[in-house]
């Protein structure tokens, strides 16, 4: 049964996001977010885990907005290949940047985990900073898309 549920979800995503650049932008953000939580799950210290869970959850809350943004971009400039539509290239650039910045956040968390395992104190300001950057990237993408509309 789970197979058919996944198949239905994939078809719905294909209808909504297409199979081109907007689908890939959404998937890239999702993979980066998954990586954040994979790294977070490797933290054995509960205090550190709880400190980092807040920013990670903030980024997870962005996923519906990313999906909607990609769906709106797909409706405005449909894409079923790898060619980025010129009128929404800045939107795509900001979405790609947000996914890359999110992946960088996972790397920052991984470095903090190693630092904590070595017994060094950690400061989550770097993760909070990366979270702000990801949000700013998405805000830029939303603003640019609204200008194109």
Beta strands, then each sheet from edge to edge (+ up, - down):
end
